[in-house]
Amino acid sequence: MSAPQPVLLFAGQGSQYYNMGRALFDTNPTFRNTMLGLDEVATRLTGQSVIGYLYDGNKSYPLDRLLYSHPAIFMVQYALARTVSELLPAPPAYVLGSSLGETVAAAVSGAISAEDMLEIVIRQAALVERSCTEGGMITLLHDQAIFENEPALYMNAVIAAYNYDAHFTLSAAKPALSGISSFLHTREIMYSVLPVKYAFHSSEMEKISASFPDGNRDKHFSLPVIPFYSSVYAREWYDISITYFWQVIRRRIRFKEAIESLEKKGPYYYIDCSPSGTLKNLTAKIAPSSISGRLFDVLSPFGKDREKLNTLQTSIHHISKQISLTLKT
């Protein structure tokens, strides 16, 4: 069996929190300089420093203003990818994003510059805030069959993602959210309301189906240098375009199928660049139990980011030695 190659993972809305990546921003030059460079773009476009918004004290309300959470999620993950890439002996085998994370994957792949992709991300956030009715997203820990069998769910929401067995995410309009929450509470079904104010991956996104691509015709994409794996199509994808990124927010997330597809091609080891370790946890549920030694994350709401980065560096060193031995045999 060949030695595993790295795949970088990137998450979307719902993974964010204030002060995410702060320890690395304070101590890691690559992370800090990348964040500062991207913040210049964000400040020019929004009139607000995303770094200031993200790290300025402890906020008691959710980080759910799209105009700031969208770029913050992009910036933190791109900065971490740059930091992690310095530890790798060679470029990643693939990059794979989920929802908004696909924009980070595209920038890391080399299909577009990080600055141009960030501008697209901010334009998208402004357009959604201006054009779409508020809504939200709810993750359920329950068998997916309940959605098809309960009118309180299927008449008021759509499935945004099947995350793994007995774990899926719904998108719904704002008036429906309280009713769905009440239904789940009454039925004693575990659920989590994501810090997202809009119903991504639902028909609500049709409202920007023309304006989003038309407003970004000045941005150009090339073939990815690092192979890009799609959570829209659950396979390697080459035709990265502005239209593709409308599909990313309109279509159902197929991250589960993408991981299953990669595992058939592997072996790979997965580095979760999300702010909260979300994708490490999902991948552990999706893939066989043997994958546990091939899953890594760095950032967490509970801290110890620097320690986890050091642990990752040690693990990469051991895997690199394994690859070297494999090449010699």
C-alpha positions in Angstrom: 0.0 0.0 0.0 1.4 3.4 -1.0 2.0 6.2 1.6 -0.9 8.7 2.0 -0.8 12.1 0.4 -2.3 15.3 1.9 -5.7 16.8 1.1 -6.6 20.2 2.5 -10.2 20.7 3.7 -12.1 24.1 3.9 -15.5 24.7 5.6 -18.2 27.3 5.0 -20.7 29.3 7.0 -21.4 28.0 10.5 -17.8 27.2 11.3 -17.0 30.8 12.4 -16.5 32.4 15.8 -14.9 35.5 17.2 -11.1 35.3 17.7 -10.7 32.3 15.4 -7.0 31.9 14.6 -6.0 34.6 17.1 -3.2 32.6 18.6 -1.6 32.1 15.2 -2.2 35.7 14.2 -0.2 36.7 17.3 2.7 34.2 16.9 3.0 32.9 13.3 4.4 35.4 10.8 3.0 33.6 7.7 -0.5 33.5 9.2 -0.3 37.1 10.4 1.1 38.6 7.2 -1.4 36.7 5.0 -4.3 38.0 7.2 -2.9 41.5 7.1 -2.6 41.5 3.3 -6.1 40.2 2.8 -7.5 42.6 5.3 -6.3 45.5 3.2 -8.6 44.2 0.4 -11.5 43.7 2.8 -11.1 47.1 4.3 -11.1 48.8 0.9 -14.3 47.0 -0.1 -16.3 47.1 3.1 -14.9 50.1 4.9 -14.3 47.9 7.9 -11.2 45.9 9.0 -12.2 42.3 9.2 -9.3 41.7 11.6 -10.6 44.4 13.8 -14.1 43.1 13.7 -12.9 39.5 14.4 -10.3 40.2 17.1 -11.6 43.4 18.8 -12.6 42.1 22.2 -15.1 39.4 23.2 -18.5 39.8 21.5 -21.5 38.3 23.1 -23.6 38.1 19.8 -23.1 35.7 16.9 -20.6 36.4 14.1 -23.4 36.2 11.6 -23.3 39.6 9.7 -22.5 38.1 6.3 -20.5 41.1 5.0 -17.9 40.3 7.7 -18.3 36.6 8.4 -17.9 35.7 4.8 -14.5 37.3 4.3 -13.4 36.3 7.9 -14.0 32.6 7.1 -12.2 32.9 3.8 -9.2 34.9 5.3 -8.6 32.6 8.3 -8.7 29.4 6.2 -6.5 30.8 3.4 -4.0 32.1 6.0 -3.9 28.7 7.7 -3.5 26.9 4.3 -0.5 29.1 3.6 0.9 28.2 7.1 0.3 24.5 6.7 1.7 24.4 3.2 5.1 25.5 4.5 5.1 22.3 6.6 4.4 20.0 3.6 7.2 18.5 1.6 5.2 18.9 -1.6 2.0 20.5 -2.7 -1.3 18.8 -1.6 -2.7 16.1 -3.7 -6.1 17.8 -3.6 -8.0 20.7 -2.1 -11.6 20.2 -1.1 -14.0 22.8 0.2 -17.6 22.6 1.5 -19.9 25.5 0.5 -18.1 28.8 1.1 -15.0 26.7 1.7 -14.9 26.0 -2.0 -13.8 29.6 -2.6 -10.8 29.0 -0.4 -10.0 25.8 -2.2 -10.0 27.6 -5.5 -7.6 30.2 -4.3 -5.3 27.7 -2.7 -5.4 25.6 -6.0 -4.0 28.6 -7.9 -7.1 28.9 -10.1 -7.5 32.5 -9.0 -5.6 34.8 -6.7 -6.6 35.0 -3.1 -7.2 38.8 -3.5 -9.6 38.3 -6.4 -11.4 35.5 -4.8 -11.8 37.5 -1.6 -13.4 40.3 -3.6 -15.9 37.8 -5.1 -16.7 36.5 -1.6 -17.4 40.0 -0.4 -19.5 40.9 -3.4 -21.5 37.7 -2.9 -22.1 38.6 0.8 -23.2 42.1 -0.1 -25.5 40.8 -2.9 -27.1 38.2 -0.7 -27.7 40.8 2.1 -29.3 43.2 -0.4 -31.3 40.7 -2.5 -32.3 37.7 -0.4 -34.8 37.3 2.4 -33.3 36.3 5.7 -33.5 32.7 6.7 -31.2 30.2 8.3 -29.8 26.7 8.6 -30.4 23.9 11.1 -28.4 20.7 11.6 -30.3 17.7 12.8 -28.9 14.6 14.6 -31.5 12.1 13.4 -32.2 9.6 10.6 -32.8 11.5 7.4 -36.1 9.7 6.8 -37.8 12.1 9.2 -37.5 14.8 6.6 -39.6 12.9 4.1 -42.1 11.8 6.6 -42.8 15.0 8.6 -44.7 17.9 6.9 -43.3 20.3 9.5 -40.0 19.7 7.8 -40.4 19.0 4.1 -43.1 21.7 3.7 -40.9 24.4 5.3 -37.3 23.5 4.5 -34.9 21.9 2.0 -32.0 19.6 2.7 -28.8 21.6 2.2 -26.5 18.6 3.0 -26.4 15.0 4.0 -23.4 15.2 6.3 -23.2 11.5 7.4 -25.7 8.9 8.6 -28.2 10.4 10.9 -26.8 13.9 10.5 -28.1 16.4 7.9 -28.6 20.2 7.5 -31.7 22.0 6.5 -32.2 25.5 5.0 -35.3 27.5 5.6 -36.9 30.9 5.5 -36.9 32.9 8.7 -40.6 32.6 9.5 -40.3 28.8 9.2 -37.2 28.5 11.5 -39.0 28.9 14.8 -41.7 26.4 13.9 -39.1 23.8 12.8 -37.2 24.4 16.1 -40.4 24.0 18.1 -41.2 20.8 16.3 -37.7 19.3 16.9 -37.8 20.4 20.5 -41.2 18.7 21.1 -40.0 15.5 19.4 -36.8 15.6 21.5 -34.6 15.6 18.4 -31.2 17.0 18.8 -30.4 19.9 16.6 -28.2 23.0 16.2 -29.0 26.3 14.7 -26.1 27.6 12.7 -24.9 31.2 13.0 -26.2 31.9 9.4 -28.8 34.5 8.6 -29.6 33.2 5.1 -31.0 30.0 3.5 -28.0 29.0 1.5 -28.4 26.0 -0.8 -32.1 26.7 -1.3 -34.2 28.4 -3.9 -33.7 31.7 -2.2 -30.3 31.9 -3.9 -32.1 32.0 -7.3 -32.6 35.7 -6.6 -28.9 36.3 -7.4 -28.6 33.7 -10.2 -28.0 36.4 -12.8 -26.7 39.3 -10.8 -23.9 37.4 -9.0 -22.2 36.1 -12.2 -22.9 39.4 -14.1 -21.3 41.4 -11.3 -18.1 39.4 -11.4 -17.3 39.2 -15.1 -14.1 41.1 -14.4 -12.7 38.1 -12.5 -10.9 35.4 -14.5 -10.0 31.8 -13.6 -7.4 29.4 -14.9 -6.9 25.7 -14.5 -6.0 24.8 -11.0 -2.3 24.1 -10.3 -3.2 21.9 -7.3 -6.0 19.5 -8.2 -9.4 20.8 -7.1 -12.1 18.4 -5.8 -15.7 19.7 -6.0 -18.4 19.4 -3.4 -20.9 20.3 -6.0 -20.1 17.4 -8.3 -18.2 15.1 -5.8 -15.3 14.6 -8.1 -12.2 16.4 -9.4 -13.2 19.5 -11.3 -11.4 21.7 -13.8 -14.0 24.2 -15.1 -13.8 26.7 -12.2 -15.7 29.8 -13.1 -17.9 32.4 -11.6 -21.0 30.4 -12.6 -19.6 27.5 -10.6 -19.5 29.6 -7.5 -23.2 30.4 -7.9 -23.8 26.7 -8.1 -21.8 26.3 -4.9 -24.4 28.3 -2.9 -27.4 27.1 -4.8 -26.9 23.3 -4.9 -26.9 20.7 -2.2 -23.5 20.2 -0.6 -22.0 16.8 -1.6 -19.0 16.8 0.8 -19.9 13.4 2.0 -19.8 11.9 -1.5 -16.6 13.8 -2.3 -14.8 12.2 0.7 -16.2 8.8 -0.2 -14.9 9.2 -3.7 -11.4 10.3 -2.5 -11.2 7.4 -0.2 -11.6 5.0 -3.2 -8.7 6.8 -4.9 -6.4 7.1 -1.8 -4.9 6.7 0.6 -4.8 10.3 1.7 -4.4 12.1 5.0 -6.7 15.1 5.6 -5.8 18.4 7.1 -8.9 20.4 8.2 -8.2 24.1 7.7 -11.6 25.1 9.1 -11.8 27.4 12.1 -13.6 24.8 14.3 -12.4 21.3 13.2 -15.8 20.7 11.7 -14.6 18.8 8.6 -12.3 16.6 10.6 -15.3 15.4 12.6 -17.5 15.0 9.6 -14.8 13.0 7.7 -14.3 10.7 10.7 -18.0 9.8 10.5 -18.0 9.5 6.7 -14.9 7.4 6.1 -13.9 4.0 7.6 -12.7 3.8 11.2 -9.2 3.2 9.9 -9.0 6.9 8.8 -8.7 8.2 12.4 -4.9 8.3 12.2 -5.1 10.3 8.9 -7.2 13.2 10.2 -5.7 16.5 11.5 -7.0 19.9 12.5 -5.4 23.0 13.9 -8.0 25.6 14.9 -10.6 25.2 17.6 -12.9 27.4 19.7 -11.2 25.7 22.7 -7.7 27.0 21.9 -4.3 25.2 21.8 -3.9 26.2 18.1 -0.1 26.5 18.3 0.2 23.1 20.1 -2.0 21.5 17.4 0.1 23.1 14.6 3.2 21.6 16.2 1.6 18.2 16.5 0.6 18.5 12.8 4.2 19.3 11.9 5.5 16.2 13.7 2.9 14.0 12.0 3.7 15.4 8.6 7.4 14.6 9.3 6.5 11.0 10.1 4.3 10.6 7.1 7.0 12.1 4.8 9.5 9.6 6.1 7.0 6.9 5.3 6.6 8.3 1.7 10.4 8.3 1.4 10.7 4.7 2.4 7.9 3.8 0.0 9.7 5.4 -2.9 12.8 3.5 -2.1 11.1 0.1 -2.2 
